[in-house]
Amino acid sequence: MHEVDLLVIGGGINGTGIARDASGRGLRVLLCEQHDLAAHTSSASSKLIHGGLRYLEQREFALVRKALGERETVRRQAPHLVHPLRFVLPWEPHLRPRWMLRLGLWLYDHLGPRGAAFPASQSLQLHDDALAAWLLPHLRQAFSYADAQVDDARLVVLNAVDAAQRGARILTGTRCTDLQQAPAHWRATLQDRNGQTQHVQARAVANAAGPWAGGLLQQMQPGDGSSALRLVQGSHIVLRRPWPGHSACLLQQPDGRVVFLLPFAHDHLLVGTTDTDYCDDPARCSVLPSEIAYLCAAANRYLRAPVSAAEVVWQFAGVRPLLAAPDPQAAKLSRDYRLQLQGGGAPAVHVLGGKLTTYRVLAEEALDLLRPHLPGMGLAWTAHGDALPGSEWGDADSAGARLQEHAPWLPAALARRWAEAYGSRSVALLDSATTLSDLGEDFGAGLHAREVAWLQQHEWAYSAEDVLWRRSKLGLRLDAAQVARLQAWMQGRIPFQRKGL
């Protein structure tokens, strides 16, 4: 039987964040994820590291303050992955008064720390702004503020990579099928995608199962999990159309909600999100036609060139596990989290709720709750400790320049994509390659066999979907025949198995 200090259930942002923090504190860690890393909620976000301007209307000041503090910390830990972005909020006088927006932005500027990467908000005259060419001509006044954009799934993978480098075992395609509490430990049965089982004995458990966390809490502590969470589906659509890469929009809607327009994958536009109550299996959620219609209508209230459902080239939905509350409007539910410590034997901490931006501090607080029960655990370290793997070359522009110096033969588009995804880890990906042909077969859009094999070997990629939609967004660029060829190649290769993979 394998013995560990901490068993983490769930391979989303909170689970991998906890595994990384715990490994850095000297704990023996095993993380199991029933599907792929970031397979569900953590790859279906709006791709933002932000304080949450709209949460101020719900008077969530503590959450916004915490998130604003984490915004700079997360950017500093993964500068090649987290990109500061200007947000423009067009003013519509019949929706919210100008003074209300100005007050909200003043609070946003002052509730948390704000480094040079995140300048203060300001008023704009849209006819003098680059966005004027995209927005309807009657929109004359706006406000701008700063937040950041991130590839959410890659942030999850980087946390898993760092955890593994610190000694954690990361098991994807592995379900926890049984979990029994004893006075001094938990006994878990894990089953992999091939049906093989193994037994694990853990001194503590972290339930970071996202939308499944309430059910797991109910299983581990009957009577406590049935009403802990309210599941809410959030859907996004992606269109292939030009959009200025330096700016995003926050669009007010007549129903009181807001919708984002975000630059995406360099030549696409991301529109989201919705808030729809959900009560089915979180793994089976999909974008509803009514949600596509809602998002198109929301965008068309502001866009000079209207969008339609026929233009949608990709759509994705995820189920957010939000803290249950009596408010009938899903959009008004808190995006904060609650950590619930279970005693009565070996301890467990249950992660309920949360958002992408606050994952690091959530992990820190979860482990601090377990600290009295795990003698010898090290102190919190992630706020000022080592940055995430690949960060040594700085932001994506700096990383791209360094990579082109190192391998001037790389096509510019490929170097840019690698710099944004891998940062300084690109050198390990190159290995001894000195020409493009050394990277092997090109499956399309510059995705070479060398990169796919590296993703299998070092980032737990198992299927073409893992590679095309979570390790990259190249699914936007490969056709069905190319995808089939990639899947066949991956299935025909026995992935190299290293410790922790």
N, C-alpha and C positions, 0 to 999 in steps of 0.2 A: 504493500500500500504506500502510495506517495504521500509524504508529510510536508505540509507548508504552514506558514504562519497565517497567511491570508488568502482566501479563495475569493476572487472577484467574479461575479456573474454579470456578464454584459460587456460587449465590446464597442460601445458607443463612446462619446466624448467623456462622460463622467467615469465610466469603467476604466478606460485607458488612462485617464488623468489620475485616478486613485492608484492604479497599478504602478504608474511611473513614480508618484510621490512615495508610495510604500516601499518600492525597491530602493529608492534613494535614501530611505531611512533604515536600510539594512534588513528589511523583512524578506523572508522567502515567499514569493508571490506566484500564484497561478491564476490566470484569467481565462475563463471559457466564454465563448460566444457561439450561439447556436447557428448563426449564418456567417456572414463576412463582417469584418470590422466596418463600422458605420453603415451597416446594411439598411438601416431604417431611418429613424428620426434624425440621427446625426449627419446624414447626407442629404436630408430633405429640408434644410433650413433656408433662410433667405441669404445665407452666406455672409453674415454681418458680424463684426465685433463692435458692439455699440452699447451705449448706456441705456437706450430705449426711450427716446424723446416722448413717445406717445404714452408711456407709463406714468408720466407726471400727471396726466388727467385723472388717473386712478389713485393719485396721491401716494404712489409707490416710491417715495423719496429715498428710503433706505436701499431699495433694490437698485435704483438709478445711481446712487452714490457708489455702491459696491461695484456695479458694472462699469462705471466710468473709471474707477481705480484700476480695474482689471484690463480695460481697453489698452492702456499703455503697457502694462506688464506683458500681456499676450503679444502685442506688437513687438516688444523688445526681445521676446523669446523666440520669435519666428519671423524676422523681418523680411525674409524672402517670400513668405506665404501671406502675411498680413499687410495689406496696402491701404494707407490712409486715402480717403475719398471725400470729395466735397458733395454735400447733399443740398439740393435746392428745394425749397418749400414754397411753391407759388401761392400767393394770397388770393383767396376768394372771399370777399366781404360777407356773403350770405351764409358762410359755413362757420367760421370762427372769427371773432373780432381781432383786429390788428394788435391791440394791447395784450390780448391773451397769448398770442403767438410770441410776441416780444418778451413777455414775462416768462413764458416757458423756456425760451432760448436763453434768457439771462440766468435762470436757475440751472439749465443744462451746462452753461459755461462755468458755473461756480460751485456746483455740488461735488465735483470730484477734481482730481488733478488733471492738468491739461498741458502736455508738453508741446514743443514746437511743431510736432507732426499734426497737431489738432488745433488749428487757429480758432479764435473766438468767432461766434456768429456775427452776421452783419446783414444789413438791409441791401436789397439789390433792385436795380431797375432792369427788368428783363430785356428791354430793347437794346441794352448795351452788353448783353451777355451772350456767350456762344450758344447757349441753349435756345435762344430766340428762334433759331431756324427749325427747331423741332416742336416747339410749343405753340399753341393757338395764339393768334395775334392780340386777342383781347386781354391776355394775361400780361400785365404791365409791372406789377410789383411782386417781390418775393423776398424770402430770407434764405441765407445760407448758413450751414454749420458743418462740422467735420465729424466723421466717424470712420470706420474701416471695413474693408471687404476681405474675405478669406475663403479659401477652398476648404469647406468644412470637413469633408472626408479625409483630405490629406492632413489636416490638423489632428484628427483622430489617429491616423496611421503613424504620424511622427511621435505621438505620445506612446504608442505601442512599441515603436522601434526603440525609443529611449528606455522604456521599461525593460525590454528584452536585453538591451546592452548592459543594463544594471543587474541582470540576473533573473528577471521574471520569465516564466513560461507563458507563452501566448498560444492558446489553442482555439483556432477558428473551426467552424463546422462541427462544434462540440456542444451538446446540450447537457445541462445538469438534470438528470432524470429522477434523482432521489436525493433528499437532504434530510439528515437526522441529527438532532441536537443531543449532545451528551454534556455532562458537567464540565469537562475540560476541553472538548473539541467537537467539531462537526464532522460527520461522515457523509461524503458526497459520492454519488455514482455519476460518472460522465460517459456519454456515448457519442462517438464521432460519426461523421457522415457515412462511414462504411459499416456502421453497426457495432463496431468494437467498443468495449467498455473498459473503464479503469476506475479504481476506487481511490479517493483522496481523503486524507484526514487533515483538517484545517483548525487552527486555534481560533480563527475568527472568519466571518463571512461579510463581504460587502455586496449587498443587493443593489446593483446598478443596471437593472434590466429595462430601464426606460419605461415604455408603455406596458410592459409585462411586470413592472415592479410591484404594483398593487396586488396582482395575483400571487406573486411569489411571497409577498408579505403575509397574505392570507394563509398560504400553505405553511409558512414557517411559524406564524403566530396567529392561529385561527381567531377570527373575530375582529382583527385590526386592519385588514387590507381592503375589504369590500367597498368602502366608500372613500378611500384615501385620495384617489385620483379621478379626474374627469378627463376623458380622452377627447381630444379635439384635432380634427384633420386640418392641416394647412397645405394648400396646393399652390403650385407655381406653373407658369408657362414660359417657354423660351421661343423667341422668334429670331430668325436670321435677318437682321436689318441693321444699318449703320446707327451708331449712337456714340456721342463723345465720351471717350474712355476716362476722362478726368472728372466726370460729374454723374451723380445719381439724382433722382427726384423722389420726394415724399409727397404723395398726392392725397389731399383730403377728399373724403367721399360724403355724399348726402346722408348716409346712414350712420355717420360719426366715425367710421373706420378710416384707416389710411392704407394706401397701396404704394409699394415701391416700384420704381423703374430703375434698373441697375445694369450697368455695362457688364457683359458676360462673355468669357472666352474670346475676347478681342473683337469679334465681329457679330455678336449676338446681343439681344436685349432680354433681360429677365424681368418678368412681371409677377409680383406676388405680394401678399398671400391672402388666403381665405381663413375663416374660422368656422368649421362645421363640426358639430358634435358627432362622435363616432363610437360605435358599440360592437364592432365585429373584430376579427383577428387583425391586429395591427400590421401583420406581415402582408395582408391582402388589400390594403387600402389603395385606391386609385383615384385619379382626378375625375370629378363628375362633370358632365357637359354643362351643368348649371354654373359650376365654378369657372369654367373657361369663359362662358358668356359674361359672368360677373367681372372677371379680370379684364376682358377686352373692353367692356363698357366703362370700367374705372379708368383705364388708360385713355380711352377715346374722349373722355371729358376734358383732356388736356393736350392731346397730341394733334399736331397739325396734319399729319398723315395717319389716318385711322388704321387700326390693326383689326384683324378678323381671325376667327377660329381656324380658317383655312391656312393661315400663315404659321401656325404653331408647328415647330419642328421637334420639340421635346416638351414633355409635361411630367411633372413628378409631384408626389404627395407623400406626406409623412404624418404620423400621429404624434401629437405632443401630449406628454403626460403632465397635465396641469393640476395644481392643487384644487381639490374639490371645494366648491363654494355654491351658495344658493343662487347667485346671480344668474338669471336666465340667458344672458348674452355671453357666448363663449369668448368674444373679443375682449371682454372686461375681466376675465379670470387672471389671477396673478401669474406672472412668469417667474416668481421667486421659487425657492425650494425649501423643503423641510427634511431634516436628517433625524431619523428615529432610531434610537439605540435599543436593541433587544437584549435583555439579560436572561435570568433564569437558567443559567448554564453557560456554555461557551457563547461569547457575544457575537452579535451581528449588527451592522448598521444598514439601514434602509434609506435609499436615496429617492425622494419623492419630489417630482418637479424639476425645475432648473432650466437654464438656458445656456447656449454655447459660450457666451462671453464669460460667464462666471464659473466655468468648469474647474479652473485651477484652485480657486479659493474654496469651492465646494469640496474638492478632494482633500485639501488641507484640513478643513473643519471636520470631515468625516474621520480622518485618521487621528485627529486630536481627540475625538470622542472615544476611539478605541484604545488610545494610548494607556490609560490606567489598567487595561485588561491585557496588554501585551508588553510586559516588562522588557526593557532593552531596546525598544523602538527609539530611533533617533528623532531629533527635533525637526520641525518644519523647515524646509529648505528651498522650495520652488520659487518663492517670490524674488529671491536674489541669487539663486544658484545658477547652475549651468543652463544655458539656453538649449532649445531643442536641436536635434541633429540637422545639420545643413545650414545653420545660421552664421557660420564663421565668416562668410563673404558679405554679410550685410543684406541690404534690400535686393529686390529682384534685378534692378538696373545694374547695381554693382556686381551682383553675382553673374549676370549675363556678360558683362565686360571681362570679368576674370576668366569665365569659361571660354570666351572667344580667344583670349590670350593663350590659354592652355591648349585649345584645340581649334585653331583658326580655320580648319577645314570643315567644321560643323556648319551646316546651313543656318542662317540667322534665325529662322522661325523655330528650328529644332533647339538651338542654343537658348533662345528665349523661353521656350516651354520647359526645358530641363532646369534652367535657372530658377524659374518660378516654382517648380515642383520639388526639386531636390537641393537647390542651393549648392553648397560646397560638396555635398555628397555626389554631385555629378562626376567628380574625379574618380570615385570608386566605380561608378557606372561605366566610365570610359575604359578603365583598367589599362590594357596595353594597346587599345585601338589607336591607329594613326591615320586611317582613312575611313570614309563613309562605308565602304564595302566591308570593313572589319566589324561593323555593327550587325551584319547579317541581313536576312530577308526584311524587306519593308512591307508590312501588312497594309499600309495605307497611312497617309497624313504624317509620315515620318516616324511611325511606330515600328521600330526594328526589333528583330528577334533578340538581340542582346538586351534591350530594355525589358522585354517581356520576361525573359529568363531571370533577369535581376529582380523583377517585381515578384516572381514566384519564390525566389531564393531568399529575399530580404524583406519583403513586405506582405507575405501571406496571400498573394493573389492566387486564386484557384481557378477562376473561370474568366471567359472573355468579358463578361459583365463587370467583374471586379476591376479589370484593367481599364475598360473603356468608360466606366461611369463613376468609379470611386478613386482609383489611382490616377486617373486622368479624366478629361471630358472629351476624349477623342471619339466617343460614340456619336457626337454631332457630325463627324466628318467621314466615317467609314460606311460603306454601303453593306447590304445584307451579305453579299458574296465574300467581302473582305472579313466581315465578322465571323462567318462560318469557317473561313480558312484559319483565322486566328484561333478559334475554339478548337478546331481539329489539331492544330499544332500544339496547343497547350495540353490537350488530352493525351497526345502521343508522347509527351515528355514526362519523365519521372522527376518531379521537382527535387532539387537538392534539399535535404533535411538537416538543418543545423539546430543546435541547442536553442530551445525556446520557440521554434517554429512549428 
